[in-house]
Amino acid sequence: MASVAWAVLKVLLLLPTQTWSPVGAGNPPDCDSPLASALPRSSFSSSSELSSSHGPGFSRLNRRDGAGGWTPLVSNKYQWLQIDLGERMEVTAVATQGGYGSSDWVTSYLLMFSDGGRNWKQYRREESIWGFPGNTNADSVVHYRLQPPFEARFLRFLPLAWNPRGRIGMRIEVYGCAYKSEVVYFDGQSALLYTLDKKPLKPIRDVISLKFKAMQSNGILLHREGQHGNHITLELIKGKLVFFLNSGNAKLPSTIAPVTLTLGSLLDDQHWHSVLIELLDTQVNFTVDKHTHHFQAKGDSSNLDLNFEISFGGILSPGRSRAFTRKSFHGCLENLYYNGVDVTELAKKHKPQILMMGNVSFSCPQPQTVPVTFLSSRSYLALPGNSGEDKVSVTFQFRTWNRAGHLLFGELQRGSGSFVLFLKDGKLKLSLFQAGQSPRNVTAGAGLNDGQWHSVSFSAKWSHMNVVVDDDTAVQPLVAVLIDSGDTYYFGALYEQSCEAHKHRGNPSGLYYIDADGSGPLGPFLVYCNMTDSAWTVVRHGGPDAVTLRGAPSGHPLSAVSFAYAAGAGQLRAAVNLAERCEQRLALRCGTARRPDSRDGTPLSWWVGRTNETHTSWGGSLPDAQKCTCGLEGNCIDSQYYCNCDAGQNEWTSDTIVLSQKEHLPVTQIVMTDTGQPHSEADYTLGPLLCRGDKSFWNSASFNTETSYLHFPAFHGELTADVCFFFKTTVSSGVFMENLGITDFIRIELRAPTEVTFSFDVGNGPCEVTVQSPTPFNDNQWHHVRAERNVKGASLQVDQLPQKMQPAPADGHVRLQLNSQLFIGGTATRQRGFLGCIRSLQLNGVALDLEERATVTPGVEPGCAGHCSTYGHLCRNGGRCREKRRGVTCDCAFSAYDGPFCSNEISAYFATGSSMTYHFQEHYTLSENSSSLVSSLHRDVTLTREMITLSFRTTRTPSLLLKFAD
């Protein structure tokens, strides 16, 4: 009878099936009060404002004061409107309007929220990952109820699209109510033990609800165990929340496997996440951020016999000492309820049911470190370094899913070298480049593209450098040399325009990102830079390595193969146009004879270039010549034909075809048909696109008189003016560039030996930005200038000196209106002209051809000599810098190293018992038959001493290294 009564009671207890919602943990039913309308103006802020009457303080819904809403200075996707609610509030709805009585409204936007105003999270609607629908006119209100609501102190509205005939314009309201929050903080070495009431009748259902904010990616949130090894545990492991349930008896043989369930990812993002666990016999409901998983554990409810204690923040070891058996939680728990009991409230009141171990506090501190997200491969962050320090030391954390990418770049002081930290194949690699030394490389870590946080520590000083990735340490000895830290560190990728520019930073052959149009709209892309005497850009295709062809009926296609490239059409076009020469090789092998044309002269093979035009010419021939390379050179195996494969030979022959019409490259498709001859067979391989040099990098002009200049059409930089160039000079002042309007102007000049000034006027009065250097600029070495002006302000940077910035006035003109010619190297008045060289001049990403204009301009010469004064340090190990018309080359004839920088060691391996003998030539009287080389070696030679240098590595001692004999 007792068992029947218990069963009935059990059924009655199961009748309420709704989810547990403790008081204070959810939002009250009337949580829809306006929150923004009563806030002071100081609670509103924005990225910019068109004028003082368009400021963020006028952005409250239905208000008409000021200009009737917020409008930024310029309408683009980088603008935002922010509200500070004063404290964390429950936010249940938002509403938007456009600017009162205007054509300014937002048609879609993103909503971000934050606790501290630094670490932001995007609110994502359940039905869409995109933004919120906005307005269709200026004054109607668009209301959106948030499902689910969220808690935050700060909100940001980010316009995505707006009326194309107007500007961004917003008035907003936020709805919600006060949020009740009880918080407990664990420092990673603390825990809280809650002792349950020992009632004779256990609850049928256990319900645990909480929110957590994690400061680290691993840690125990809660744990409860029984007498026989059965337990439940909630643990954060690598940013994922894992629920463990062991309902078996560890002391008895059992086939019941423990249950492990994982939900969520990247939950260590320092944002709040909600958790709900419901245990009903062996049925479990596990919910993380509204995502619920239901499952049934094996066994019966009698096995899950748990003790009357549950720990939060860690697992206490037996005896309740301060030692913890597993990784403890570092972060905050909020509104922690167990079966409706507010555990945090009990802890704050020091109730006897609670035992606190370690440093437990009842406020959630804001994180001292805030992560930043690089949204694209073009993003980078420039931070100041400790200039002049005799070491380099950097520590940071990162996480990514990409196998490759640049993490950190920095230059050492006085051009003494640079270092790069980058990922390759999921491993962290460090390359240190020092003047006169071979590159030093270190690799550490593996599988670092797993989406988890990894710690990096890099240091270099005097005689060693080391990299520590998590627990993996790599050390590389250095030649003892003073290392001076530079001014700026660049996190993310800092791109060069070409492989030529990478080479003249001292970078060896390898994979690099290039941005072929500079400040233009095209993004960077990955290429291989082959650094020889010239810098070759190698762009590989994703097509087949080799294509095999066999006979087919006459006129039928044998093969039509397309070739795709990692870069887009615009990026390829920019890279090809920038290069001095481009080519692509086609290696063709053929068996039985084929002919290039059908009997009526129709071509049987052709290729398609990037412009989708069909080409029947092969090699470097003129269009429609239909000749292979051997036909152009006159060395085909049968002079009657212009390709070896057309000679009708009953044997395998080959052609190497070089396609060098760069305006058509790269090849995007190759089509081949057959003449119907039986047993014909061939195969071909298309190589990568190869482009040499950079026309704009060395495009230069020498200004020989103060009255000489080059002139170009007026510069169209109304809203954006981006100017970059190199200069070198020995004079103390001079104007690099000037363009005038009626009242507006733009000018860049060397005002003093240590000052470069960027000045302009857009109708608000002259504005100046000046960079000062501790060392003179008139040292006859190349210096790089980048000046930019837009509607938000102006900036100027010279070499790696700190960038100087000047914000634009809040109310004023924004358009730069120029109508005269652009003067380079001088001014319209022919005063304060520049004496020296200017090269690689680009305006808004477009290169100006200085050399072409200089050939027809008196007082100005194309080109500029003296590059070794700047780039001579790239020649290492005794290599000598030699001037070229366009750049420099390193002569390694007197060095024991070779390669483009004389940095590749020349070595030989000696097996046991092997040796090499070198016979020195005797000095003798030169005869008439002596070669010019011998003459040059022995003319006027007087030896006062002999010196030999070498490096060696061995595992055998003793060993004979060197022996002299008469």
Phi, psi and omega in degrees: 000323180296321180294324178295315179300319179296321179295318178297315179300321180297320178294318180297321180290338181275350186300314179287114185249001182289156180293139179296131178223091184295153180299132179094339181277339180245176180273141180295162186295336182256036184274067180216032179281144176293131185254336187268333189296329182268000183282149175287164181300329182295346179279352181252138176214168184205170178291325179191174177215143183295322176202175181295334178274355175253019185290168182295337179294347179260018188263012179285145187302138175066007178275148182240003182287166186064223176268007177086033178142173178269133172223127180285167182299318178227141182269104174209180188283000182262009183267155178206154176237127188238145177234135173253111182282356177092327176201169179296129181232156171278119182253122186244344182199159174224158178217148182225152171224167171271186177289137187302128174059032185232183173258019185254111173206160182257131182265341172202154183204162172258152177241124178244154177216158185202152174278317187249359180082011180237316182259107189256151177226138180278134173279127181247123177292146183298325185269356183201143175269355183270190186281183179276145172291137182256223188256161176245355174207185189277331194244343178287151182258129175253117185255136179226121177275132185274121176232105004274163173289173178218167179245133180194162173260322183248141174231146176229134174256124181245106180297133176257322181212155184211174180303120183295344179261010179216207181242179168291131176213130184217140161231140190222160170218149178236135182242147178168212182198175177295149183243124177277128185219124171247121189239142172230137184246132177245134185266012181092353178224030183219165180201167180228126181250123182250123178263121183284159173291130182273071179281148180295333181250113180288147178294145179290326183233132173258131180233124177239126178228143180193166166239149179224150172231116187263136174266341177226164190274353182226144176160151179278125175271316178207157180205136174217134184226167180248191184282339190244026177090354176285147185194163167234140182218137173243118189224140174268120182232113180053043176080001178248147181265123185242129178252121179254134176225115176244104183260008180267173178261115185295341182270353182241147176299135183210145175261005181279114181276143176299148180265130175233125182229132182242132176225150175078170174201156182053038180280001176264037184268011179063029170241161181284139176227140184261147180226137174223124178239126177238122179247120179227101189056240179259007177267134184232132170247121184238117185236130175230118179050051175074000177260116188248140173235128178253136175207162182245120177281147178285158181097188179242171187293339181292335180288328182274067182259095188262155179290175182267026178230141175223131182254145179238136178092346180177177176245116180284140178283164179306140181090357176056041175281179180277003177273142181244142185277341180225171178298124182274163185278136175243109182158202185237143170247140183232141179047060182274113182236138172236111183051044176084356181268127179282096185294322181296320178298319177298320181292319180296329180268005178055045178292152184295341180288349186249133172239122180255132179242131179080200185269093176253127179231171189240038170215148184259110182289149174286140182297141179282334177249138182238127179288154173239147182247129175268107190283341180211170180290351178268350185286142171207161182234122179259122179237145181291142176259180177266084185300135176088354176293149181271026177201164172243129180215121182221134172228141178195172174237151178212159169212145184197163171251359181277139180282339184218151178158152179281135177257316188207137176224141176206150176252146177277166183294152172055033177065023184280355178153190180202168176221152181224130171250125182211159175266139174213121183056037177076006179248150179269127180239141177238129174239127178246123180249124178234143180301130178079005182234155174289149178301141177252130185236139178226139177237137179213152177076168177201150180061036185279357178263043183261008179080003180261158177288134177232137181268137180233133174228123181234133176215147177217129180203127172052281190241006179200159170224149179218149178234130176241120176243111187056248180253009182260119182249134176232132183237138179231121176290149180239157167294130184300109182207147180292128177251120180254123179293145180274186185273331191222138172248138181247112174269139190090194185262133172249112193266150168258164183281337185202169174294330177300318178292321176299318181300318184276010161264000181088015182279136179281179176302141180165183179276130180218155170270137174236149178239089195294336180255019176058241182276009179288185188283345184283145179274168177284161176215160188272131178224168170258127178260116178261104185272102172246210173301330171247164176262119180255129174266125184246116179245112184273153177256166181259015180281182181293150178292321180216145179239126180257136182239139175227164187304149179211166178304152185305131177082351180280143179295128171280321186200136171225098188248130178262150182232121180253152183237155182294333180270154177282170182300318180295320179294318178296318180299318180295318181294318179293316180297329181286332188284154174286324181208143173228150178206162176214130186260139175240114178264120185239128173241137182222150179262252180298151190302145169230161177244150182286336184230156172284176183299331180270010177088001180289128180300142179259356178211147179200169178226158182243132180266190186290341179268010179066022174268144180272135182233129177258356178275145181234152181075203182268021185284169176289158179306139177067012176286335176055048179236142171278177183298321180295330177291324177290324182270352178072030181232030175292156183292339173229116186294348178286343185240159182257005174217141179300324184285355178257007189277355178073026180279140177273048180204165180286127175234172184216155173229139169250115186250126178252113177270116188233013174278087194295338179293346180253349185277155004274171176287130178250343179201144173233129180239131176226136174241180184232165180266001182089006178288134180289151173065013176288144185207142179202163170213152179218157178228127177263123180279178180287166172285127180243124179232133184252135171073186181212109184300322185281334186296323181253005180291113191217167177216144178253125181259114190261344178227157181290343181261000180272151180196166170248144179235145181225168175301159183304142180281125178263088179231052187304307182255334180223125176233113181238113185237131175218147181192169171251149173217156168212144187199167172241358181269166188271345182199164178160155182266124177281320189204142176208139174217128185249152168240200177295311174234333181284158175199166171217136185211140172232131186211158167270104187276330179208167183305334181244015184227130169245131185237135174247118182230151180198168176212124178249018180110359179255008186101156182299141177232138182231143171231127185234136173250128178251143183241144176288344178237152184295147174275341183270051182259012180063030173238157182289135175232142184257132181241134172226118180240137181221138176223131175217189186290345180267339181160195182225153178216155179216132175224137178235124184053226179255018176293155181304137180290138176255139184229151178222113180290151177284152178295149183296319179242118179170181179285152182235345185265132175267112186250109183243142182224355179263181177289154175273124180258129176245125179084008181189190182229168179296332180273359182059031176243154179056036179295163185262135174248118181148207184236143173232137178215164176052050181276126179228136176242117183050043176084358181256125181279137174266135181276090181291322184295318180298316181290328182290332181295339182244016183242121178296144177081358179231134180244143176288145179083174180201132179267169173093031180289335184295337179296334180260319188255004181298332182293345179290337179277113188253171171054042177085001176293148184251135180281130178240135180286139168240167178299321179238078176112204183226163171222154181258123178270112184261015185299328182255024180236152175274017180230159174226193184099174184297335180242015184056043183242358179266121185293136173261118186221166178219148180256129179250117174283167180303128179088357181265157179201172178223135181245133178240127180259120177283139178284139178287149173285131181210167179287128184287134178266175179294335183271002181292142180287157178296329179294313178298321180298318182291332182283329190248358181290126175057038179266125174230109184272122174256342176199164177235139183225132178233132175239145179202161172236149180214160175216132183206163173244002183249132171222144353284157178220145177272120180269313189207140179218134177254141177219144178283000000 
